[in-house]
Amino acid sequence: MPLHHANRLLETAGRIILGKERELRLALACLVARGHLLIEDVPGVGKTTLAHVLARLIGLQFQRIQFTSDLLPADILGVSIFDRATSAFRFHPGPVFAQLILADEINRATPKTQSALLEAMEERQVTADGETLALPEPFFVIATQNPAHQIGTFPLPESQLDRFLLRIRLGYPDRAAERALLMGEDRRELLERQPAVASPAALLELQHAAQRLHVSAALIDYVQALLGATRNDPELVSGLSPRAGLGLLAAARAWALLDGRDHVLPEDVQTLFPHVAAHRLHLAGDGRPVPPATLVRMMQAVAVR
Amino acid sequence: MSRIRAWLAVALGRSHPADGLASTAQAATLDRRQAVWLLAAAVLAVAPHGLWLPAWVHALCLLLLGWRGLIVWQGTRPPPTLLLLAVALAAAVGVRLEFGHFFGKDPGVALLALLLGLKLLEARRARDIRAAVLLCLFLQLAVFLEDQSLAVAALAVPGTLTALSALIALSDPAGRAREHLRTAGLLLVHGLPFLLVFFVLFPRVQGPLWGLPADAFSARTGLSETMSPGSISELGTSGAIAFRAAFAGPPPPPAQRYWRGPILTDFDGRTWSAAPATEAETPFHAPTGRRLDYVLTLEAHNRRWLLALDYPGAAGPAVRFTSDHRALSLRPVQSRSRFTLNAYPDARIGLDESPAVLAAATRLPADSNPRSRELAARLAAGASSHAEILARVIAHMRGARLTYTLRPPLLDRHAADRFLFDTQRGFCEHFASAFAVLMRAAGVPTRVVTGYQGGEVNPVDGYLVVRQSDAHAWAEVWLDGRGWLRVDPTALAAPERIEDGLAAALAAEGELPFMLQADMDWLRGARHRWEALSNTWNQYVLGYNPERQRELLSRLGTAGDSAAKLAGLLAGLSAALLLVLYAWAVWQRRTTDPVQRAWERFCARMARAGLGRESWEGPLAYGERLAAALPEQAHALRAVCADYARLRYGAAGTRDPLRALEQQMNEIRLP
């Protein structure tokens, strides 16, 4: 997707989701970097709308899965049913066979069901009845988590959290944006009238361009220093994994691309670092997720050279 | 450097990475790598003490360390506190029983070693482990209280390295073992120049610092002031070094290497002992003929005699001379010492010997050695002079089929008789003693001289090395007009002893010191090299005493006479070293990329206007900040930063000439 498509997409989306330009850009960067997105926030701030907007504007097949405690893996992946006409089992694909999936309140489901989705995310394919079925391309999962109500939930373990490239929070809109929201039309209707401004093919093109974006040795040095800082930090249980490091670089590339540059700057890395690191790092003392202030302190301890 | 900085921060207590450990650091769950470092450090610190500690202390220590090892490798449960307490109590009681008290070096070291083992078993927190590492280092230091040889010093290096690595692993549990070792090595290397400065300049203490009077000087091997059959052959099997000599010119031939020790005049029929002699600051003979200059490095023997080469000439103020032509030190030699001496091998000694000495040298107990007296009378009959008697006795002994052996039969009464007529097998003391008895019986003044004969030149460093196995006894006969003449009766039976040393003379006996055996050539080569190395260590490191320090300092142009001056010099040099290290660190951080250098210059220039770049600030963010601070140049500032960012982080093909960037930078005017 040539860059102007992306810009138009962001501009259009910004008219529907008000005051969240940065979050929209992060979500698109995540999509361009071929990662999956975790949104952690209270209900009603527009998580679902964000997913809808992205699917609609790029023209992606969209599926929403509401995770509940009685959801089974087959409810996601699909099920084989005996077909009388052919006297054989026939596989009925589940909702996971879509290009953009909104996994709502993922921490409500049992670990078994969670892992069925997360494995599909990682492998980009589903194995059912000994048969392997590839998932559509592009394949993008937006999972939401409600941090406030933890009773009766199954928090994702660290190894599963690692599969989400970025974690963002939407938060409440600011005063002006909220006012516009309250005064304007229904967002859902607005969205339904909105034609796609980009295409899946254009997205794939953008993904390829991001992969090829130049990264200098100096920037690799910086990324390494940053990773090293998380690994040597005494406050943390453990540092960022090499997978997280690769993710950080991929996300920074996508961010630089959306910014219209042909190379990655330390600022790109700094922008993405909190979103890559926040759900992967935990404090040594009580195992709480690392607070943003710690991440900032960590970044400020690493010199840009 | 950054690793060291992080480590220092930990050491100075500014951050506490080990606190993470604290929550989990049960004795059993100390990180395996840390535990291995710690155990290695403990073993390296305790093991050398095995040479001095009572066996049970050492065994108990290693047992405790082994238990710690089991906890690490097998996951065995740590012992209950009560048991540890009981072991600690038992160990303390054991040490008390072993030494009788808790004071002094040996019980102190024993207690420390035991406590280290116990500490490791009960260590639960990072602080405990740091204390244990400190204990390891202290034990390592304590080895030097016993022995300051090169081997011990060499062993201290891996010991210290491991202890430091353990400490570093404690603060950096995520690092790899090799990195820990590297950092420790780097720290040690950084300390090296300081070590040199302090070694050279720190005020030296006379004598061994830890020479506690109770136990330092007992049980030294070497010559004594008496000689009875068997007393010298005892030394024959010892390969220990007695002294070394470095000659200014070529060393004298083996047949002239007689190193003079105690002179034995009084004889009670079995034992020879020294007669009192007067002391003076100059020799009692007029030195004539050739002169050999040499430096003698004497191992401690706790006696005053110096084993000077025959016959010593006037030397420095530290040397005295006796009327029987020996050289003495002012004080007993209690540590390895150097003496600058000279020798006149052709001098005549005792030309005008006092009648009292001559009378003492002819005294013989009336009831001893009847057969020898009879023989002497026979040999002396009809002789016109003492010289003729001497010639006859020599001729007799040469023809008497006497055998030179390191394992002579035991002789008790009438030793000379039994040796000359019955057993006919003896070591040098038998020969010297029998010869002196014969001569005295014939009325010729004769005395026994003990000392060392021979020595071996180490081909590596050219030092002449004399061992305890070179201990020897010979005789001196006084002839009117010729003074005291050296006669070596051993040479009559075994001339090769004098020419080629003990090994050649006793090759058939097979009971030589292992290292003297001739077929161990490669081993001898290795030993020569090792001994030359130890000698260098002894001469330059251990032998660096107050006099040599003064000498060196005056040669360097600074008089080290006042303590204040010395302290000032020390502080100044240390500060200079710190500066050099700091400069080196800064130099290391300097960058070689011209774009980066231009950028750093630019940032430094902006910093002068109070607009310095934060170390973590990226170029574009910095550009925005600068633009906000200097709005009238906002455009140029943004351009500079963006161009730098592209040059530094962009693909190689998009690199603009550096000069354009520098020009842009120079066009920025500071407010």
Contacts between the chains, C-beta under 8 A, distances in Angstrom:
chain1	res1	chain2	res2	distance
A	214	B	650	6.6
A	214	B	651	3.9
A	216	B	648	6.8
A	216	B	649	4.6
A	216	B	650	7.0
A	216	B	651	7.7
A	218	B	596	7.9
A	218	B	648	5.6
A	218	B	649	6.1
A	219	B	649	5.4
A	231	B	174	5.5
A	232	B	6	6.6
A	232	B	17	7.9
A	232	B	172	7.0
A	232	B	174	6.5
A	234	B	15	5.9
A	234	B	16	6.5
A	234	B	17	3.4
A	234	B	18	7.9
A	234	B	19	7.0
A	234	B	20	5.7
A	235	B	20	7.9
A	237	B	20	7.9
A	238	B	174	8.0
A	239	B	174	7.3
A	262	B	650	7.0
A	262	B	651	6.7
A	262	B	654	7.2
A	263	B	646	6.9
A	263	B	649	4.9
A	263	B	650	4.3
A	263	B	651	6.2
A	263	B	654	7.7
A	264	B	649	6.5
A	265	B	618	5.8
A	265	B	619	6.9
A	265	B	620	6.1
A	265	B	645	5.5
A	265	B	649	5.5
A	266	B	618	3.9
A	266	B	619	7.5
A	266	B	649	7.6
A	267	B	618	3.9
A	267	B	619	7.8
A	267	B	620	5.2
A	267	B	621	5.5
A	270	B	616	7.9
A	270	B	618	6.3
A	270	B	621	7.9
A	284	B	20	4.4
A	284	B	23	7.6
A	285	B	23	7.5
A	299	B	616	6.0
A	300	B	614	7.2
A	300	B	615	7.9
A	300	B	616	4.6
A	301	B	616	7.2
A	302	B	616	5.9
A	303	B	615	3.9
A	303	B	616	6.1
A	304	B	615	7.0
A	304	B	616	5.7
A	304	B	617	6.2
A	304	B	618	5.2
A	304	B	619	7.6
A	305	B	591	7.2
A	305	B	596	7.0
